[in-house]
Amino acid sequence: MSQTILRLDASARGAGSVTRDLSERIVNRWPDATVIHRDLAQTPVPQLDESWVEANTTDAASRSEAQKQRLALSDELIGELQAADTIVIGLPVYNFAPPAALKAWIDQVCRAGVTFRYSEAGPEGLLKGKQVILAMASGGTGAGSEIDFASTYMRHILGFIGLDDVTLVAADQLALDSAASLEKAAGQIEALKKAA
C-alpha cells in the first residue's frame, strides 16, 4: 500500500539548513511515497486574527461564505494532515522554541470539533493512527532538556490532536560538537521504523 507523507519545513535558512537536510533524508526512506510538501518559511501561513477566530467559533452550519473562505486554508492544511500516513516536521530551535512559522501552522490546524474535541473525560485528539517524525536541530539546546521548549512542546501539541506516535531525530547542540551531533542524527534516521 502506498504511503502518503506530509513534510513540513520551517527553517528560515535554505541551503545549509540542517533540519531541511534531515527531513529530506527521512522522507527519502520512503522512495515510493506520495509526498505533500509545505515550506512554512518560504510560503508562510498567516497568523490568526479576529476574523479567523470569529469564523472558527461560528457554528459550521451558520458560517457565511466569507467565513468559509476565511477558514479555507485551515481546512486545506487539516486535510493534508488527515491524508498523511506519516508526518515529517523539520524543527529548528529558535530561542529554545519552535519558529514562528511552525507555530502559525499549529494554530491553523488545532481546531475544536475538527482535530480535537472536548468530552466529559477532557480533550480528545481526533487525528489518530499516524506516525510523526520530528527532525530537530539546535545550536546549544539539548533535546529533551529542561530548556528544550521545542520538541517537548511539539510532542504535547501533537498529542493533543491525537498524534502520539512521535519519534525524535535530533541534531542537537551543534555548536558544541557538530560532527558528533550529525552522526548521531544519521544513526537515528537509519534506525527509523517505517509505518505499516
C-alpha positions as CSV (number, residue, x, y, z in Angstrom):
1,M,0.0,0.0,0.0
2,S,1.4,3.4,-1.0
3,Q,2.4,5.8,1.8
4,T,1.5,9.5,1.9
5,I,3.9,11.7,3.7
6,L,3.3,15.3,4.8
7,R,6.7,17.1,5.0
8,L,6.8,20.4,6.8
9,D,9.9,22.6,6.7
10,A,10.1,25.7,8.9
11,S,13.8,26.8,8.8
12,A,14.5,30.4,7.8
13,R,17.6,29.0,6.1
14,G,17.6,27.5,2.7
15,A,20.9,26.0,1.7
16,G,22.8,24.8,4.7
17,S,19.7,24.2,6.8
18,V,20.2,21.1,9.0
19,T,16.5,20.5,9.5
20,R,15.8,20.6,5.8
21,D,18.6,18.1,5.2
22,L,17.3,15.8,7.9
23,S,13.7,16.0,6.8
24,E,14.7,15.2,3.2
25,R,16.8,12.2,4.2
26,I,13.9,10.9,6.4
27,V,11.4,11.3,3.5
28,N,13.8,9.5,1.1
29,R,13.4,6.4,3.2
30,W,10.0,6.0,1.5
31,P,11.1,6.3,-2.1
32,D,7.7,5.3,-3.5
33,A,5.6,7.5,-1.2
34,T,3.4,10.4,-2.3
35,V,4.9,13.5,-0.6
36,I,2.9,16.6,0.3
37,H,5.5,19.3,1.0
38,R,4.8,22.6,2.9
39,D,7.6,25.1,3.2
40,L,6.3,27.2,6.0
41,A,9.2,29.6,5.9
42,Q,9.2,30.2,2.1
43,T,5.4,30.3,1.9
44,P,4.2,31.5,5.4
45,V,0.9,30.5,6.9
46,P,-0.9,33.6,8.1
47,Q,-1.2,34.4,11.8
48,L,-4.7,34.1,13.3
49,D,-6.7,37.3,13.5
50,E,-10.1,38.4,14.8
51,S,-12.0,37.4,11.6
52,W,-10.4,33.9,11.7
53,V,-11.4,33.4,15.3
54,E,-14.9,34.7,14.7
55,A,-15.3,32.3,11.7
56,N,-13.9,29.4,13.6
57,T,-16.2,29.9,16.6
58,T,-19.3,30.3,14.5
59,D,-21.2,27.0,14.1
60,A,-20.3,25.4,10.7
61,A,-23.9,25.4,9.5
62,S,-24.2,29.1,10.2
63,R,-21.0,30.4,8.6
64,S,-21.2,33.0,5.9
65,E,-19.4,32.5,2.6
66,A,-16.8,35.0,3.8
67,Q,-16.2,33.0,6.9
68,K,-15.9,29.7,5.0
69,Q,-13.3,31.4,2.8
70,R,-11.5,32.7,5.9
71,L,-11.1,29.0,7.1
72,A,-10.4,27.6,3.7
73,L,-6.6,27.4,4.2
74,S,-7.0,25.9,7.6
75,D,-9.3,23.3,6.1
76,E,-6.7,22.6,3.4
77,L,-3.9,22.2,6.0
78,I,-6.0,19.9,8.1
79,G,-6.9,17.9,5.0
80,E,-3.2,17.3,4.4
81,L,-2.8,16.0,7.9
82,Q,-5.8,13.7,7.6
83,A,-4.5,12.3,4.3
84,A,-1.0,11.6,5.6
85,D,0.2,8.3,7.0
86,T,3.5,9.8,8.2
87,I,4.2,13.4,9.1
88,V,7.8,14.7,8.9
89,I,8.4,18.0,10.6
90,G,11.6,20.0,10.4
91,L,12.1,21.6,13.8
92,P,14.8,24.2,14.1
93,V,15.1,25.5,17.6
94,Y,14.9,29.3,17.7
95,N,15.4,30.8,21.2
96,F,14.6,27.4,22.8
97,A,11.3,27.0,21.0
98,P,9.7,26.3,17.6
99,P,10.0,29.1,15.0
100,A,7.0,31.4,14.5
101,A,6.4,29.8,11.0
102,L,5.7,26.4,12.6
103,K,3.6,27.9,15.4
104,A,1.4,29.7,12.8
105,W,0.7,26.3,11.2
106,I,-0.1,24.7,14.6
107,D,-2.6,27.5,15.3
108,Q,-4.3,26.8,11.9
109,V,-4.7,23.0,12.4
110,C,-5.7,22.9,16.1
111,R,-9.4,23.3,15.8
112,A,-12.1,22.2,18.3
113,G,-14.5,19.8,16.7
114,V,-12.2,19.1,13.8
115,T,-8.8,17.9,15.1
116,F,-9.7,17.6,18.7
117,R,-12.9,17.7,20.8
118,Y,-13.9,18.3,24.4
119,S,-15.6,15.4,26.2
120,E,-16.6,14.7,29.7
121,A,-13.2,12.9,30.1
122,G,-11.4,16.0,28.8
123,P,-9.9,16.9,25.4
124,E,-9.6,14.1,22.9
125,G,-7.4,14.2,19.8
126,L,-9.1,13.2,16.5
127,L,-6.1,12.5,14.3
128,K,-5.0,9.0,15.2
129,G,-3.0,6.1,13.8
130,K,-0.3,8.3,12.2
131,Q,3.4,8.4,12.6
132,V,5.2,11.6,13.3
133,I,9.0,12.2,12.9
134,L,10.4,15.4,14.3
135,A,13.7,16.4,12.7
136,M,15.2,18.8,15.3
137,A,18.4,20.9,15.1
138,S,19.7,23.2,17.7
139,G,22.9,25.2,18.4
140,G,23.1,24.7,22.2
141,T,19.8,23.3,23.4
142,G,19.9,19.6,24.4
143,A,17.0,17.6,23.1
144,G,14.6,16.8,25.9
145,S,16.5,19.1,28.4
146,E,14.8,21.5,30.8
147,I,15.5,24.3,28.3
148,D,14.1,22.4,25.3
149,F,10.7,24.1,24.7
150,A,10.7,23.0,21.1
151,S,10.5,19.2,20.9
152,T,8.7,19.0,24.3
153,Y,6.0,21.4,23.1
154,M,5.7,19.7,19.8
155,R,5.1,16.3,21.5
156,H,2.5,17.9,23.7
157,I,0.6,19.8,21.0
158,L,0.7,16.9,18.5
159,G,-0.6,14.5,21.2
160,F,-3.4,17.0,21.9
161,I,-4.7,16.4,18.4
162,G,-4.2,12.7,18.6
163,L,-0.7,12.3,17.1
164,D,1.0,10.5,19.9
165,D,3.3,8.2,17.9
166,V,6.2,10.7,17.8
167,T,9.9,9.9,17.1
168,L,12.6,12.5,17.5
169,V,15.6,12.7,15.3
170,A,17.9,15.2,16.9
171,A,21.0,17.0,15.7
172,D,21.1,19.0,18.9
173,Q,23.9,21.1,20.4
174,L,25.6,21.5,17.0
175,A,27.6,24.4,18.4
176,L,29.3,22.1,20.8
177,D,30.2,19.2,18.5
178,S,28.6,19.4,15.1
179,A,30.2,16.2,13.7
180,A,29.1,14.0,16.6
181,S,25.6,15.5,16.6
182,L,25.1,15.0,12.9
183,E,26.5,11.4,13.1
184,K,24.0,10.7,15.9
185,A,21.1,12.0,13.9
186,A,22.2,10.0,10.9
187,G,22.1,6.8,13.1
188,Q,18.6,7.8,14.3
189,I,17.4,8.1,10.7
190,E,18.8,4.7,9.9
191,A,17.0,3.2,12.9
192,L,13.6,4.6,11.9
193,K,10.9,2.1,11.6
194,K,8.6,2.6,8.7
195,A,4.9,2.8,9.4
196,A,2.9,-0.2,8.2
